[in-house]
């Protein structure tokens, strides 16, 4: 019975993490012109993939910290994952806006160009840093 409970709890955490990463992907899609799905999978746009990947990694880092900090308790771990995950997405969105303000032109447009863009790496590092800070705050 303990194994089934552990599997159910793990599945619950995984589902919430996937939902949070889905929200992160939607936020990146809103911030970039065109369809993110088309840019990454059809056009194979590396810039869009790096920004999306960094967002997903940052959210996953927060989710992992929430599970680790829960010490096997589903309720508190779930609450921490949702709360801190949403906070991380909010802070990443704010960081994107601040980075956009510091960027000549529109950051979202730079991130989807086919040629390599240094702004992509700056944006990715900002996302990963936000995820790390939120994770450590847990």
C-alpha positions in Angstrom: 0.0 0.0 0.0 2.9 2.4 0.8 4.2 1.9 -2.8 0.8 2.8 -4.3 0.6 5.9 -2.1 4.1 6.9 -3.1 3.4 6.4 -6.8 0.1 8.4 -6.5 1.9 11.3 -4.8 4.7 11.2 -7.4 2.1 11.3 -10.2 0.4 14.2 -8.5 3.6 16.2 -8.3 4.5 15.3 -11.9 1.1 16.5 -13.2 1.3 19.8 -11.4 4.9 20.3 -12.7 3.7 19.6 -16.3 0.8 22.1 -15.8 3.2 24.8 -14.5 5.6 24.1 -17.4 2.7 24.4 -19.8 1.8 27.8 -18.3 5.4 28.8 -18.8 5.3 27.7 -22.5 2.2 29.8 -23.0 3.8 32.8 -21.5 6.8 32.4 -23.8 4.4 32.0 -26.7 2.6 35.3 -25.8 6.0 37.1 -25.5 7.2 36.0 -28.9 5.6 36.8 -32.3 4.1 33.9 -34.2 3.4 30.4 -33.0 6.0 29.1 -30.6 5.0 25.5 -31.6 5.6 26.3 -35.3 8.9 28.2 -34.6 10.4 25.4 -32.5 9.1 22.2 -34.2 8.5 23.3 -37.8 11.0 26.0 -38.4 13.5 24.5 -36.0 14.3 28.0 -34.6 17.1 27.5 -32.1 16.6 30.9 -30.5 13.0 30.1 -29.6 13.9 26.7 -28.4 16.6 28.1 -26.1 14.2 30.6 -24.5 11.5 27.9 -24.2 13.9 25.4 -22.8 15.3 27.8 -20.2 11.7 28.6 -19.0 10.9 24.9 -18.7 14.2 24.2 -16.9 13.6 27.1 -14.5 10.0 26.0 -13.7 11.3 22.4 -13.2 14.0 23.6 -10.8 11.3 25.2 -8.7 9.1 22.1 -8.8 12.0 19.9 -7.8 12.9 22.1 -4.8 9.2 22.1 -3.8 9.1 18.3 -3.8 12.4 18.0 -2.0 11.3 20.5 0.6 8.0 18.7 1.2 9.8 15.7 2.8 7.2 13.3 1.5 4.2 15.3 2.5 1.9 15.8 -0.4 -0.3 18.7 0.7 2.5 21.1 1.8 4.6 20.0 -1.2 1.8 20.6 -3.6 1.0 24.0 -2.1 4.7 25.0 -2.3 5.0 23.8 -5.9 1.9 25.7 -7.1 2.6 28.8 -5.1 6.3 29.1 -5.8 5.9 27.9 -9.3 3.4 30.6 -10.1 5.6 33.1 -8.3 8.5 32.0 -10.4 6.5 32.4 -13.6 5.4 35.9 -12.5 9.0 36.9 -11.7 10.3 35.5 -15.0 7.6 37.5 -16.8 8.7 40.6 -15.0 12.3 39.9 -15.7 11.5 39.4 -19.4 9.8 42.9 -19.4 12.8 44.5 -17.7 15.2 42.8 -20.2 12.9 44.0 -23.0 13.2 47.6 -21.7 17.0 47.3 -21.8 17.0 45.8 -25.3 17.2 48.0 -28.4 14.1 47.0 -30.4 11.6 44.4 -29.3 13.1 41.4 -27.4 10.4 39.1 -28.5 11.1 39.8 -32.1 14.9 39.3 -31.6 14.2 35.9 -30.0 12.5 34.4 -33.0 15.0 35.5 -35.7 16.6 32.6 -37.5 20.2 33.8 -37.0 21.8 33.4 -33.6 21.0 36.2 -31.2 23.0 37.0 -28.0 19.8 38.3 -26.4 18.6 34.8 -26.3 21.4 33.7 -24.0 20.8 36.7 -21.8 17.1 35.9 -21.5 17.8 32.2 -20.9 20.3 33.0 -18.1 17.8 35.4 -16.5 15.1 32.7 -16.6 17.4 30.1 -15.1 18.7 32.5 -12.4 15.1 33.4 -11.4 14.3 29.7 -11.1 17.4 29.0 -9.0 16.6 31.9 -6.7 13.0 30.9 -6.2 14.1 27.3 -5.6 16.6 28.2 -3.0 14.0 30.4 -1.3 11.9 27.3 -0.7 
